Amino acid sequence: MSKSRLKKALSIITVTAITVLALVYSLWDVDFKKLSHVLSEGDYWVVIPINVLLFLFFWLKAIRWAAILRPVGRFTSYQVVPSMMIGFAGNNVLPGRIGELIRTVIFARRYAKPMTSVLVSIFVERLFDVIGVLAIYEIAIFMLGDVPASLKVGAWLIALLLAGILIVIILILWQPNLVLVLWDKVSFWLSEGLQKRMRGVINNAIIGLSALKSPQLVAVLLLTSLLKWALNCVMIWYSLDAYGSVVPIEITAIVLAVLSLASAVPNAPGFVGATQVAFVFALRPFGIDEEIAFAASVLYLVSQWIPVTIIGAYYFIVSGLDVSEVRREVEEAEELEEASAG
């Protein structure tokens, strides 16, 4: 077996194992008879507001990506939408968030832009997503006040992480070389391979963020990140409301934070398993029945999976793209991403 095939086989095994474990955890204490009753009594009209919010979510995401791409070229949100939606549809049907590389390949080819530049824009997008989710989590914990001790400890740790990220961004914007010097000094205890990989990640951040020295542009990226993840919290709220569980909106921010963390590990297509474990794990301390949490996770997942996949498939078809050619270019992009990361 070739090295690439072995790597793919190990990836499939890893994703399958993680997904199975996540579903087992999510369903461990579920009463299936009660779950069936909860599902049958659900108010599925909430799909309408969820999809309105989903439209606004992706509209903000398109505005933000177009802003991040300004160093590459001037693009409108309408121009970035087709490749963006194809990419997210790819995430829904393929494992390992491969849709992000598909998005990169299609956009770079369509507008004749360097693959590395588009890849860096995806990296910057992820960075601002992390900032947005962490900031909303901190706000939610502050507003809730009386929360389990573990969440308070987590809030302090996340506050430190968020402060660290913001300090690094400021340093990258104004003293990029100093960041690399500091990394080389503090990373001596890590293995050589990890040092190089993290140095590659920092290099990507420097390349991506160095073109964002405009305070107005950074403000736009932060604002759109906060707004789009706030919309996601409301979608989670509606998913729970469908089954009669009306929770404070702040609690949905905790679900969002756990979901973002669960989505960062190797995942099945559409984040099946990760979504379920996030809902059940995050809602359990607040007394939400496992049956309601699981049902809400399914509704949240399906209400997004269907429209995003349909729209992405539509754009793929009308673009006249060749599947085999896109697959080949995605494999090349994977190699490029690994090389750029160290």
Buried (B, 14 or more C-beta within 10 A) or exposed (E): EEEEEEEEEEEEEBBBEBBEEBBEBBBEEBEEEBBEEBBEEBEEEBBEBBBEBBEBBBBBBBBBBBBBBBBBEEBEBEBBBBBBBBBBBBBBBBBBBBBBBBBBBBBBBBBEBEBBBBBBBBBBBBBBBBBBBBBBBBBBBEEBEEBEEEBEEBBEEBBEEBEEBEEBBEBBBEEBEEBBEBBEEEBEEEEEEEBBBBBBBBBBBBBBBBBBEEEEBBEBBBBBBBBBBBBBBBBBBBBBBBBEBEBEEBBBBBBBBBBBBBBEEBBBBBBBBBBBBBBBBBBEEBEBBBBBBBBBBBBBBEBBBEBBBEBBBBBBEEBEBEEEEBEEBBEEBBEBBEEBBB
